[in-house]
Amino acid sequence: MKTKIYLICLLALSSNGCNYMLDVKPNSFSSGENYYQTEMQVLRAVNGAYGVLQNLYTSDFWAMTEMVADNTNYQYDASDRGAQQREEIDEFLITSSNNYINTIWAQIYRNIHQCNVITSRIDGVQFSDEAVKKRYAGEAKFLRALYYFHLVRLFGGVPLIVKEPEGPENAFARSRASAEEVYQQIIADAKDAAESLPASYTGADIGRATKGAALTLLGEVYLTRKEYPAAVAALQQVTTLGYTLLPDYGDNFNPARKNNAESVFSVQYNSGLETESSNYIFVFGPRNGKKDLTGFNGLLGGNNMPTPGIYNAYEAGDERRDESVFLYDSPTNTPFEEAKAFGGKLPLIKKFYHPPYALDGRANENWPVYRYAHVLLMLAEAINETGGGDPYQYINPVRVRAGLQPLAGLSQAAFRDAVFREQRVELAFENHRWYQLLRTGKAIEVMTQHGTQEKQRLTRLSAASYNIAAYKLLFPIPDREKRLNGLEQNQGWD
């Protein structure tokens, strides 16, 4: 529909940032002390905040939000055990020394730091237009709220840092804020962002955070906190901002249809630039299918592969399944147990598979953080929980678009189950499933059943796999943070 912004990843420009770069000329280098003096410098820093957002979504973040749940697992390769700690996330076998969890923790805090530098420095910069100044601050606050929302759901209470450290002695938090304190900061940031961000952009700015993105985030926060009337109020505002469902579900993921009328907020990628491309097929595709699927020699990652559970969760006639899951058929699938449930084929996420690929390792799909269909389904859930209003007007357009019959006449409990199923299949593989299980209190029940099914079909799994205890609903605080910063560990973890 429109062109998207191409965002350049910028290193954190602060007093305690990196002091080295390759081939930097002294007369052209801007240090933390002499930067943030002009409007253009602030813009570059905001662009950098989007750049590190890209890095998070092409990291192993998906392992902690999707593969940890029942929608995806991994392809076991006995010849290469280098990603065993990633696999342990899927099987609930992790420890606090898990490298992937430590990396995601560090990545998110690095990104928060980038936002904190902007919000701490921007007041001292003179702008020709105060609305633009508010917008830049709002973009940073939206991103910071998004990061803390991830952290509080994954780890519970975490160090709450909202200002740029004044010196090395202030660079590390020695204690964790409560989950409630973190949520209050998220809500404050999301509200500020909603007030200062525009409803839409034009030209090269398309793809930045908008008022609709901030309100959607706020609505999901309230839904997570079971503050249903507040969730309804926030999400209903989004319905007035011009978003609509696309006629074709698959167009939401087509690189040729980026930033369309259903896109509320997406992480932007561009395969034409080496540092701006996404990589999902190269990470998610069957290991043995690289030549057939991408045209390049070697192996794919074999991660985040759809499970039989999600494949069978779609109702008969649901057009979303074939737009979401691709079954790779090859004689080379035979050694892999994961292919047996699919008649010898190996599943991959079709949402992030759009050949051909011009360059090895570089793809062009954006990552959909929020789509309008998600807004409608959250609104249907919230209205049903309030016990008043008409939730059908929000769930049925999503179902009809998928080729299914509209719902009617359900009890509150039956509708709750229906919207739970609808959210699972509509948003499959978009990093929402684990959060949905946590929010609805179904994580232990669903994952215990999923584990039983997985152990029945995959002989490689040990008896210890998928032993779900309540304390495992939060990830452990990384061991490195315990040792270096003295952070208290989550209950139940060593």
Disulfide bonds with the S-S distance in Angstrom:
none
